């Protein structure tokens, strides 16, 4: 009896079993991959607070507002004290440079004139001097006539010893001149307006024995 057909059937059965086994292995691998990757969680997974914060979140946080500087109650604020002033040698007149300043060179209408000056140590070593309001002077003249002196009506003056470092000029806080003549006899009333209409005026300053070598010119229109 021939066994050909039986052998063919057995070979076909083995092929089917092999294909079925491979299919089962592929299915198991696919299930394992799905369990590891979990693609269904990608769209709905909640983000952590750190991940949801944008790079600019810190820069968009509200910043504390700056505290406004207090209004000065005195017409002149001292340049500022320095604890090292006591250990510094006194400044010599030749090493101190005072430079008078105004905020503009031409003033129109009734605009007040803002006066200030810089003080600079031109020497090679630090030196100390009294730069307080007790020794300050602003003087304005037109031609040979002095029309304004700050000390005519200065109040609440005080000493202020400072140490000046070489080559480090300091500026004073400006004071306002209302364009009237000063007089020690009329500090409580309104002063007499000075001449305008293109008149030229010159400002000079001094700090005790130290006097500005140059003057600042300005025009009142």
Long-range contacts (C-beta under 8 A, 24 or more apart in sequence): 72-173, 74-133, 74-156, 75-150, 75-154, 75-175, 75-176, 76-133, 76-136, 76-150, 76-154, 76-172, 76-173, 76-175, 77-172, 77-173, 78-131, 78-132, 78-133, 78-158, 78-160, 78-162, 79-119, 79-131, 79-160, 79-162, 79-170, 79-171, 79-172, 80-160, 80-162, 80-170, 81-160, 81-161, 81-162, 82-128, 82-162, 82-163, 84-126, 84-163, 85-128, 85-161, 85-162, 85-163, 86-128, 86-161, 88-126, 88-127, 88-128, 88-163, 89-125, 89-126, 89-127, 89-128, 90-127, 90-128, 90-129, 91-121, 91-123, 91-127, 91-128, 91-129, 91-164, 91-210, 92-123, 92-127, 93-209, 93-210, 95-121, 95-122, 95-123, 95-127, 96-120, 96-121, 96-122, 96-129, 96-164, 96-207, 96-210, 97-122, 97-169, 97-213, 98-205, 98-206, 98-207, 98-210, 98-211, 98-212, 98-213, 99-169, 99-212, 99-214, 99-216, 100-138, 100-203, 100-204, 100-205, 100-212, 100-214, 100-215, 100-216, 101-171, 101-216, 102-203, 102-216, 102-218, 103-174, 104-218, 105-217, 105-218, 105-219, 106-218, 106-219, 106-221, 107-179, 107-218, 107-219, 107-220, 107-221, 108-221, 109-221, 110-179, 112-176, 112-177, 112-178, 112-179, 113-176, 113-177, 113-179, 113-218, 113-220, 114-174, 114-175, 114-176, 114-177, 115-140, 115-150, 115-174, 115-175, 115-176, 115-177, 115-203, 116-171, 116-172, 116-173, 116-174, 116-175, 117-171, 117-172, 117-205, 117-212, 118-169, 118-170, 118-171, 118-172, 119-164, 119-169, 119-170, 119-172, 119-207, 119-210, 120-164, 120-167, 120-168, 120-169, 120-170, 121-164, 121-165, 121-166, 121-167, 121-168, 122-166, 122-167, 123-166, 124-166, 125-166, 126-163, 126-164, 126-165, 126-166, 127-163, 127-164, 128-161, 128-162, 128-163, 128-164, 129-161, 129-162, 129-164, 129-207, 129-208, 129-210, 130-159, 130-160, 130-161, 130-162, 130-207, 130-208, 131-160, 131-161, 131-162, 131-207, 132-157, 132-158, 132-159, 132-160, 132-161, 133-157, 133-158, 133-160, 134-158, 134-159, 135-159, 135-207, 135-208, 136-205, 136-206, 136-207, 137-205, 137-206, 137-207, 138-175, 138-177, 138-203, 138-204, 138-205, 139-203, 139-204, 139-205, 139-206, 140-177, 140-201, 140-202, 140-203, 141-201, 141-202, 141-204, 142-194, 142-195, 142-199, 142-200, 142-201, 142-202, 147-181, 147-182, 147-194, 147-201, 148-177, 148-180, 148-181, 148-182, 148-194, 149-182, 150-175, 150-182, 152-182, 152-183, 152-184, 152-187, 153-182, 153-184, 153-187, 179-220, 194-220, 195-220, 196-220, 196-221, 197-221
